[in-house]
């Protein structure tokens, strides 16, 4: 429970009075790390919350507003899942801008696939492969999609949570190779800083527990 000294902007959902999404994000920003907060902002934007509403909230003074402002600057409503947001932010923090939900077509315009992240000026897609891809039906569909991408001259790389949280330098090596730049493991440091304060790591969860208690 959060105690406030003034009325909180609210809406009604199924007859229940609740804080507006932007106000709820500001409350979360008081305790969460930046990575977790961007995941929430992406979800809110994709769910219909206007960026202007969040911007109005972060324009106010108060605890959490500076972090929420940073999160809004990093947000992208095209992310379709929390882990897609995480994968996108890894790329951004190592200096590799990406375009989410890129549509790949053949030379004559036939649809091939829509990829999680496209590294511009390349023919490479980086995607997050969650548990939904592990069923036999999904696996068969994914293989057909991979063959179609290969036939169209594209490379697809899939990553899982362990890659992003436990071995991100390997992901960075793929990025460096794709961009044709020398591999520099030190580039991963900003990403490790984000991870350290997020609930994806033990240290981040301990930090949150300490703040909440």
C-alpha positions as CSV (number, residue, x, y, z in Angstrom):
1,X,0.0,0.0,0.0
2,X,1.2,3.5,-0.8
3,X,0.1,6.5,1.3
4,X,-0.3,9.8,-0.6
5,X,-0.9,13.3,0.6
6,X,-3.2,14.3,-2.3
7,X,-5.9,12.7,-4.5
8,X,-4.6,10.2,-7.1
9,X,-5.9,10.5,-10.7
10,X,-8.1,7.5,-11.2
11,X,-10.2,5.6,-13.7
12,X,-12.9,2.9,-13.3
13,X,-12.2,-0.6,-14.5
14,X,-15.2,-3.0,-14.3
15,X,-16.6,-0.7,-11.7
16,X,-13.5,-0.6,-9.5
17,X,-11.7,2.7,-9.0
18,X,-8.0,2.3,-9.8
19,X,-5.1,4.7,-10.4
20,X,-4.5,5.7,-14.0
21,X,-1.7,3.8,-15.8
22,X,0.6,6.8,-15.8
23,X,0.1,7.3,-12.0
24,X,0.7,3.6,-11.4
25,X,3.9,3.7,-13.4
26,X,5.2,6.6,-11.3
27,X,4.5,4.6,-8.2
28,X,6.5,1.7,-9.6
29,X,9.3,4.0,-10.5
30,X,9.9,4.8,-6.9
31,X,11.2,1.3,-6.3
32,X,11.9,-0.6,-9.5
33,X,15.1,-0.5,-11.5
34,X,15.2,1.1,-15.0
35,X,15.1,-2.2,-16.9
36,X,11.9,-3.4,-15.1
37,X,10.4,0.0,-15.5
38,X,10.9,0.1,-19.3
39,X,9.2,-3.3,-19.6
40,X,6.2,-1.8,-17.8
41,X,6.2,1.3,-19.9
42,X,6.4,-0.7,-23.1
43,X,3.4,-2.7,-22.0
44,X,1.4,0.3,-21.0
45,X,2.0,2.1,-24.3
46,X,1.1,-1.1,-26.2
47,X,-2.0,-1.4,-24.1
48,X,-3.3,2.1,-25.0
49,X,-1.7,4.4,-22.5
50,X,-0.7,7.6,-24.3
51,X,2.9,8.7,-24.1
52,X,1.6,12.2,-23.4
53,X,-0.1,11.0,-20.2
54,X,3.2,9.5,-18.9
55,X,5.1,12.7,-20.0
56,X,2.6,14.8,-18.0
57,X,3.3,12.7,-14.9
58,X,7.0,12.8,-15.2
59,X,6.8,16.6,-15.6
60,X,5.8,16.7,-11.9
61,X,8.4,16.8,-9.2
62,X,8.6,13.9,-6.9
63,X,10.3,10.6,-6.2
64,X,10.4,8.3,-9.2
65,X,9.8,11.0,-11.9
66,X,13.4,11.2,-13.1
67,X,13.6,7.4,-13.6
68,X,10.2,7.3,-15.3
69,X,11.4,10.0,-17.6
70,X,14.4,7.9,-18.6
71,X,12.2,4.8,-19.0
72,X,9.8,6.7,-21.3
73,X,12.8,7.8,-23.5
74,X,13.8,4.2,-23.9
75,X,10.4,2.8,-24.4
76,X,8.9,1.4,-27.6
77,X,5.3,0.1,-27.9
78,X,6.2,-2.2,-30.7
79,X,7.7,-4.7,-28.2
80,X,5.3,-7.6,-28.0
81,X,6.5,-9.2,-24.8
82,X,8.6,-8.4,-21.7
83,X,11.5,-10.4,-23.0
84,X,11.4,-8.7,-26.4
85,X,11.9,-5.4,-24.5
86,X,14.8,-7.0,-22.6
87,X,16.5,-8.1,-25.8
88,X,15.9,-4.7,-27.4
89,X,17.5,-2.9,-24.5
90,X,20.5,-5.1,-24.6
91,X,21.1,-4.1,-28.2
92,X,20.5,-0.4,-27.4
93,X,22.9,-0.3,-24.4
94,X,25.7,-1.8,-26.5
95,X,25.3,0.8,-29.2
96,X,23.3,-1.3,-31.7
97,X,20.0,0.4,-32.7
98,X,17.3,-2.0,-33.8
99,X,13.9,-1.8,-35.4
100,X,11.2,-4.0,-33.8
101,X,8.7,-6.0,-35.7
102,X,10.4,-5.7,-39.1
103,X,8.6,-7.3,-42.0
104,X,10.8,-9.3,-44.4
105,X,9.6,-9.7,-48.0
106,X,11.1,-11.4,-51.1
107,X,12.4,-9.3,-53.9
108,X,9.0,-9.4,-55.6
109,X,7.2,-8.3,-52.4
110,X,5.9,-11.7,-51.0
111,X,5.7,-11.8,-47.2
112,X,8.3,-14.0,-45.6
113,X,8.2,-13.2,-41.9
114,X,8.0,-10.5,-39.2
115,X,11.0,-10.4,-37.0
116,X,11.3,-9.2,-33.4
117,X,14.4,-7.1,-34.0
118,X,16.1,-6.0,-37.2
119,X,19.6,-4.7,-37.2
120,X,19.4,-1.9,-39.9
121,X,21.7,-2.1,-42.9
122,X,21.9,-5.8,-42.4
123,X,19.9,-8.9,-43.4
124,X,19.9,-10.2,-39.8
125,X,17.0,-10.7,-37.3
126,X,17.5,-11.2,-33.6
127,X,14.6,-12.7,-31.8
128,X,13.6,-13.9,-28.3
129,X,12.5,-17.6,-28.3
130,X,10.2,-18.2,-25.3
131,X,8.5,-21.4,-24.0
132,X,5.8,-21.1,-26.6
133,X,8.4,-22.2,-29.2
134,X,9.0,-25.5,-27.5
135,X,5.9,-27.4,-28.6
136,X,6.2,-29.8,-31.5
137,X,3.7,-27.7,-33.6
138,X,5.5,-24.4,-32.9
139,X,8.9,-26.1,-33.6
140,X,7.8,-27.3,-37.0
141,X,6.3,-23.9,-37.8
142,X,9.6,-22.2,-36.7
143,X,11.7,-24.5,-38.9
144,X,9.5,-23.7,-42.0
145,X,9.9,-20.0,-41.2
146,X,13.7,-20.3,-40.8
147,X,14.0,-22.1,-44.1
148,X,11.9,-19.3,-45.8
149,X,14.2,-16.6,-44.3
150,X,17.3,-18.4,-45.4
151,X,15.9,-18.8,-48.9
152,X,15.3,-15.0,-48.9
153,X,18.9,-14.3,-47.9
154,X,18.3,-13.5,-44.3
155,X,19.9,-14.8,-41.1
156,X,17.8,-15.3,-37.9
157,X,19.3,-15.7,-34.4
158,X,17.2,-16.8,-31.5
159,X,18.0,-16.1,-27.9
160,X,16.6,-17.3,-24.5
161,X,16.5,-15.7,-21.1
162,X,19.8,-17.4,-20.0
163,X,21.6,-15.8,-23.0
164,X,20.5,-12.3,-22.0
165,X,21.0,-12.7,-18.2
166,X,23.9,-15.1,-17.9
167,X,26.0,-14.9,-21.1
168,X,25.2,-11.5,-22.7
169,X,28.8,-11.2,-23.9
170,X,28.0,-14.0,-26.4
171,X,25.0,-11.9,-27.7
172,X,27.3,-8.9,-27.9
173,X,29.8,-11.0,-30.0
174,X,27.0,-11.8,-32.4
175,X,26.0,-8.1,-32.6
176,X,29.6,-7.0,-33.2
177,X,30.1,-9.6,-35.9
178,X,26.9,-8.6,-37.6
179,X,27.8,-4.9,-37.6
180,X,31.3,-5.6,-38.8
181,X,33.0,-3.9,-35.8
182,X,35.7,-5.3,-33.5
183,X,34.4,-7.4,-30.6
184,X,34.8,-5.3,-27.4
185,X,33.5,-7.1,-24.3
186,X,33.7,-3.9,-22.3
187,X,30.6,-2.7,-24.3
188,X,28.5,-5.0,-22.2
189,X,29.0,-3.0,-19.0
190,X,26.0,-0.7,-19.3
191,X,23.8,-3.7,-19.9
192,X,25.3,-5.4,-16.7
193,X,24.5,-2.3,-14.8
194,X,20.8,-2.4,-15.9
195,X,20.6,-6.1,-15.1
196,X,22.1,-5.6,-11.6
197,X,19.2,-3.4,-10.5
198,X,16.5,-5.5,-12.2
199,X,14.4,-8.3,-10.8
200,X,16.0,-10.6,-13.4
201,X,19.0,-11.0,-11.1
202,X,19.3,-12.1,-7.4
203,X,20.9,-8.7,-6.5
204,X,18.1,-6.8,-8.1
205,X,15.4,-8.8,-6.3
206,X,17.2,-8.3,-3.0
207,X,17.4,-4.6,-3.7
208,X,13.6,-4.5,-4.3
209,X,12.8,-6.5,-1.2
210,X,14.9,-4.1,0.9
211,X,13.1,-1.1,-0.6
212,X,9.7,-2.6,0.0
213,X,10.4,-3.6,3.6
